[in-house]
Amino acid sequence: MAHLIMADQNRSSSAASKRILERAYALKTPDEAKALYGDWAVSYDQHLEQGLNYIAPACIAQILDNVLADRTASILDIGCGTGLVGAYLVGHGYSAIDGLDFSAEMLNQARSKQIYQKLLPGDLNTVLDIPDQTYDAGISCGTFTHGHVKADALDEILRVLKPGACFACTIHREVWQSAGFDSKFAQLMASGVAELESMNEQPFYENAPDDGRFCVIRRL
């Protein structure tokens, strides 16, 4: 009987997680996103990791690990949320990690994990309160998706990275063209601001279709 009750609870949790994800994918504006993530912060990890088998944070952390040998490198986790990516970075041996997010509620959850040296409030659609050429690397997972950040945010991200720094990120397949990421990538490469090191289509969730692109670009 206990295992049947547990199975029912798991199905209920999965269904609730899918409903919230549907809300996230229906977002149209940054204000809608901020409201949703404020409400979602406390249960975010449970819904994504347990309810939806969200593997993208582990994958993007591994991708950065493949190109960043220096474990003392300063890393900015952009759109850090509750710290899912940060936890995997710590697991790879990195320690100089700062987190940036526009949701105060998400930052509060991240703070409780004691992963980050600093947690910074910031909106990627505006100018960040970070000096030029501050970080050795950047990483972002789940930020370039529905109703969140415009492709021009890549200019601001590259501004705060040092020359030679790599930036590993995910971009949802449904915004790759519609939000202008395809043309922005082409512009950055053509202008000599950055170079594309790798781009692969992979699932964001276990046993799911390819949800988007996992990219590494390097600031020149």
Protein Blocks (a to p, Z undefined) as FASTA:
>chain_A
ZZmmmmmmmmmmmmmmmmmmmmmmmpfbfklmmmmmmmmmmmmmmmmmmmnopaklmmmm
mmmmmmmmblkbccddehklnommmmmmmmnopabdcdddfbfklmmmmmmnomafbdcd
ddfkbccdbdehkbfbdcdehklcghiacfklmmmmmmmpcehiacdddddfklmmmnom
mmmmmmmmmnomaccfbdcdddfbghiacfbdcdddddZZ
